[in-house]
Amino acid sequence: MVQGKYGSVSYKSKKNKPKPKAKWNRVEGTHEAIIDRDLWNSVQSKINANFKPFGGGKIGIFAKKCRCKHCGYTLKTSKSHEDRYLRCPTRQVDKNSCVGSFVAENTVKKEVLKKLNELIKQYLNVDQLEEKVILNQFRNDKEKLQKEISQYQANIDKKSNTIKNLYIDKVNGIISQEQFIEFNEDFQREKQGIEILLAKKQAKLLELNNEQEVLKSKRQILEQYVNVTELTREMIEGLIDYIEVGAKDPITKKKEIKIHWKF
């Protein structure tokens, strides 16, 4: 929501002039989106992706999903006999430009399955008492916000009525034109300030509702993958934003694999 695009020249004039964008009052999240943000981002990423399939037209399970932790470039897939590997393209071009990441595709698969099962255990085995506490907190926060929203709305209605009465006083000659303009500007400014606060509270309430839906959505998503033992390209596309892969640790000899989930 954007307010304050125009402002009066002075209290003596009815003329308004445009204000610089830097002085506009902006509040995001006041209206529910037509398209879910996650769905929008998912579609845009697919549109912008340029997949190069293997022989036979098959796309790799982690195509465009794995990045080098050190330089940020998308890892390329290579094949040796029947095994597939993911390697940093920067390292291949110039050994001095990046430490480089190199990992077997099967290693990434095992890590994804392990972390997915950990998340399933975390979200689907929540104690009933703990879940009740979380839901009660959501309900209390929402009730508080709804009460504040009602108070702000009542204040706005009060200011609107005051402005109407002020106009009637001007028409009846109780106050002068100059007094009306001055008082009207003050009340309009106060009203606009309350409207901005109201919009912020409404945005916070919408955010709270979204958080509640996200928790519910996480559980619904994870319920689909209970006892899963094999990964598919569709699963990776739906669950994972991207995966960071680091070089082998010289001490532990392990590869750092960090998964950024979509939920």
C-alpha positions as CSV (number, residue, x, y, z in Angstrom):
1,M,0.0,0.0,0.0
2,V,1.3,3.4,-1.0
3,Q,0.1,6.7,0.6
4,G,1.3,10.3,0.5
5,K,2.1,10.6,-3.2
6,Y,0.8,14.2,-3.2
7,G,1.0,17.0,-0.7
8,S,-0.5,20.5,-0.4
9,V,1.6,23.5,-1.4
10,S,0.5,25.3,1.8
11,Y,-2.5,25.6,4.1
12,K,-3.7,28.6,2.2
13,S,-4.0,26.7,-1.1
14,K,-6.1,23.8,-2.2
15,K,-3.5,22.8,-4.8
16,N,-1.5,19.6,-4.4
17,K,1.8,18.7,-5.9
18,P,3.6,15.3,-6.4
19,K,6.0,14.3,-3.7
20,P,9.4,12.5,-4.4
21,K,9.1,8.7,-4.2
22,A,11.5,8.7,-1.2
23,K,8.9,10.5,0.8
24,W,6.0,8.2,0.0
25,N,4.6,6.0,2.7
26,R,4.9,2.3,1.7
27,V,3.7,-0.7,3.6
28,E,4.2,-4.1,2.0
29,G,2.0,-7.2,2.6
30,T,-1.3,-5.5,3.1
31,H,-3.0,-7.5,0.4
32,E,-3.2,-11.2,-0.1
33,A,-1.3,-12.3,-3.2
34,I,-3.2,-13.8,-6.2
35,I,-0.3,-16.3,-6.7
36,D,1.5,-18.0,-3.8
37,R,5.1,-16.5,-3.5
38,D,6.7,-20.0,-3.4
39,L,4.8,-21.1,-6.5
40,W,5.7,-17.9,-8.3
41,N,9.4,-18.3,-7.5
42,S,9.4,-22.0,-8.4
43,V,7.9,-21.3,-11.9
44,Q,10.3,-18.4,-12.5
45,S,13.3,-20.5,-11.7
46,K,12.1,-23.2,-14.1
47,I,11.6,-20.6,-16.8
48,N,15.1,-19.2,-16.3
49,A,16.8,-22.6,-16.0
50,N,18.7,-24.0,-19.0
51,F,18.9,-27.8,-18.5
52,K,21.2,-29.9,-20.5
53,P,20.0,-33.5,-20.5
54,F,22.2,-36.6,-20.6
55,G,22.1,-38.9,-23.5
56,G,18.5,-40.2,-24.1
57,G,17.1,-36.8,-23.0
58,K,17.2,-37.6,-19.2
59,I,17.9,-34.6,-16.9
60,G,20.2,-35.2,-14.0
61,I,18.5,-35.5,-10.6
62,F,20.4,-32.5,-9.2
63,A,20.5,-30.4,-12.4
64,K,20.9,-26.7,-11.6
65,K,20.5,-27.5,-7.9
66,C,24.1,-27.8,-6.6
67,R,26.5,-24.9,-6.2
68,C,30.1,-24.6,-5.3
69,K,30.3,-23.2,-1.7
70,H,33.6,-21.3,-2.6
71,C,32.7,-19.5,-5.9
72,G,29.0,-19.9,-6.1
73,Y,28.9,-21.4,-9.6
74,T,26.5,-24.2,-10.4
75,L,28.2,-27.6,-10.4
76,K,28.4,-29.5,-13.7
77,T,27.6,-33.2,-14.0
78,S,30.2,-35.6,-15.3
79,K,30.1,-39.3,-15.8
80,S,32.7,-42.0,-15.3
81,H,31.6,-45.5,-16.2
82,E,28.2,-45.8,-14.5
83,D,28.9,-43.3,-11.8
84,R,28.0,-39.6,-11.9
85,Y,29.9,-36.8,-10.2
86,L,29.3,-33.1,-9.6
87,R,32.3,-30.8,-10.1
88,C,33.0,-27.0,-9.9
89,P,33.4,-25.6,-13.5
90,T,35.6,-22.7,-12.3
91,R,38.2,-25.1,-10.9
92,Q,38.2,-26.9,-14.2
93,V,39.0,-23.7,-16.1
94,D,41.5,-22.2,-13.7
95,K,42.9,-24.1,-10.7
96,N,43.9,-20.9,-9.0
97,S,40.5,-19.2,-9.2
98,C,38.6,-21.6,-6.8
99,V,39.3,-24.2,-4.2
100,G,36.8,-26.3,-6.1
101,S,34.0,-28.7,-5.2
102,F,33.8,-32.3,-6.3
103,V,31.4,-34.9,-5.0
104,A,29.7,-38.1,-6.1
105,E,26.0,-37.8,-7.0
106,N,25.3,-40.8,-4.7
107,T,26.9,-39.0,-1.8
108,V,24.6,-36.0,-2.2
109,K,21.6,-38.4,-2.5
110,K,22.4,-40.1,0.8
111,E,22.8,-36.7,2.5
112,V,19.5,-35.4,1.2
113,L,17.7,-38.6,2.3
114,K,19.3,-38.4,5.7
115,K,18.4,-34.7,6.3
116,L,14.8,-35.3,4.9
117,N,14.2,-38.1,7.4
118,E,15.5,-35.9,10.2
119,L,13.0,-33.1,9.2
120,I,10.2,-35.7,9.1
121,K,11.1,-36.9,12.6
122,Q,11.2,-33.3,13.8
123,Y,7.9,-32.0,12.4
124,L,5.8,-35.1,12.5
125,N,6.7,-36.3,16.0
126,V,5.9,-33.0,17.8
127,D,4.5,-33.7,21.3
128,Q,0.7,-32.8,21.5
129,L,1.4,-30.5,24.5
130,E,4.1,-28.7,22.6
131,E,1.8,-28.3,19.6
132,K,-1.0,-27.0,21.8
133,V,1.4,-24.3,23.2
134,I,2.4,-23.2,19.7
135,L,-1.3,-22.9,18.6
136,N,-2.3,-21.0,21.7
137,Q,0.5,-18.5,21.1
138,F,-0.6,-18.0,17.6
139,R,-4.2,-17.4,18.8
140,N,-3.2,-15.0,21.5
141,D,-1.0,-12.9,19.1
142,K,-3.8,-12.8,16.5
143,E,-6.4,-11.7,19.1
144,K,-4.1,-8.9,20.2
145,L,-3.5,-7.7,16.7
146,Q,-7.2,-7.9,15.8
147,K,-8.1,-5.8,18.9
148,E,-5.4,-3.2,17.9
149,I,-6.8,-3.1,14.3
150,S,-10.3,-2.4,15.6
151,Q,-9.0,0.4,17.8
152,Y,-7.2,2.0,14.9
153,Q,-10.2,1.6,12.6
154,A,-12.4,3.3,15.2
155,N,-9.9,6.2,15.5
156,I,-9.9,6.6,11.7
157,D,-13.7,6.7,11.7
158,K,-13.6,9.3,14.4
159,K,-11.2,11.5,12.5
160,S,-13.3,11.2,9.3
161,N,-16.4,12.4,11.3
162,T,-14.4,15.3,12.7
163,I,-13.4,16.4,9.2
164,K,-17.1,16.2,8.0
165,N,-18.2,18.3,11.0
166,L,-15.4,20.7,10.2
167,Y,-16.7,21.1,6.7
168,I,-20.2,21.7,8.0
169,D,-18.9,24.5,10.3
170,K,-17.2,26.1,7.3
171,V,-20.4,26.0,5.2
172,N,-22.4,27.5,8.1
173,G,-19.9,30.2,8.5
174,I,-18.8,29.2,12.0
175,I,-15.1,29.0,10.8
176,S,-13.4,30.8,7.9
177,Q,-12.0,29.2,4.8
178,E,-8.4,29.6,6.0
179,Q,-9.3,28.0,9.4
180,F,-11.0,25.1,7.6
181,I,-7.9,24.5,5.4
182,E,-5.5,24.6,8.4
183,F,-7.6,22.4,10.6
184,N,-8.4,20.0,7.8
185,E,-4.7,19.5,7.0
186,D,-3.9,18.8,10.6
187,F,-6.7,16.2,10.9
188,Q,-5.9,14.7,7.5
189,R,-2.2,14.3,8.6
190,E,-3.3,12.6,11.8
191,K,-5.7,10.3,10.0
192,Q,-3.0,9.4,7.4
193,G,-0.6,8.5,10.3
194,I,-3.2,6.2,11.9
195,E,-3.9,4.6,8.5
196,I,-0.2,3.8,8.1
197,L,-0.1,2.2,11.6
198,L,-3.3,0.3,10.7
199,A,-1.8,-1.0,7.5
200,K,1.3,-2.2,9.4
201,K,-0.9,-4.1,11.9
202,Q,-2.9,-5.7,9.1
203,A,0.3,-6.7,7.4
204,K,1.6,-8.2,10.6
205,L,-1.7,-10.1,11.0
206,L,-1.4,-11.4,7.5
207,E,2.2,-12.5,8.2
208,L,1.1,-14.3,11.3
209,N,-1.6,-16.1,9.4
210,N,1.0,-17.0,6.7
211,E,3.3,-18.4,9.4
212,Q,0.6,-20.6,10.7
213,E,-0.1,-21.8,7.2
214,V,3.6,-22.5,6.6
215,L,3.8,-24.7,9.7
216,K,0.7,-26.6,8.5
217,S,2.1,-26.8,5.0
218,K,5.5,-28.1,6.2
219,R,3.8,-31.0,7.9
220,Q,1.6,-31.7,4.9
221,I,4.6,-31.7,2.6
222,L,6.7,-33.9,4.8
223,E,3.9,-36.4,5.4
224,Q,4.2,-37.3,1.7
225,Y,7.7,-38.6,2.1
226,V,7.5,-40.8,5.2
227,N,9.6,-43.9,4.7
228,V,10.9,-42.8,1.3
229,T,14.1,-44.6,0.3
230,E,14.6,-43.3,-3.3
231,L,14.8,-39.7,-4.6
232,T,13.3,-38.5,-7.8
233,R,13.9,-35.3,-9.9
234,E,10.3,-34.2,-9.1
235,M,11.0,-34.6,-5.3
236,I,14.2,-32.6,-5.6
237,E,12.5,-29.8,-7.6
238,G,9.6,-29.6,-5.1
239,L,11.7,-29.8,-1.9
240,I,15.0,-28.1,-2.5
241,D,15.9,-24.6,-3.5
242,Y,19.7,-25.3,-3.9
243,I,22.5,-27.3,-2.3
244,E,25.9,-25.9,-1.4
245,V,28.9,-28.3,-1.7
246,G,32.3,-27.5,-0.2
247,A,35.7,-29.0,-0.8
248,K,36.9,-32.0,1.2
249,D,37.9,-31.2,4.7
250,P,41.7,-32.1,5.1
251,I,41.2,-33.5,8.6
252,T,37.8,-35.2,8.6
253,K,38.0,-36.0,4.8
254,K,34.3,-35.3,4.6
255,K,32.5,-33.0,2.1
256,E,30.4,-30.2,3.4
257,I,26.9,-30.4,2.0
258,K,24.4,-27.8,3.0
259,I,20.8,-28.1,1.9
260,H,18.6,-25.0,1.4
261,W,15.0,-26.3,1.6
262,K,12.0,-24.5,-0.1
263,F,9.9,-24.8,3.0
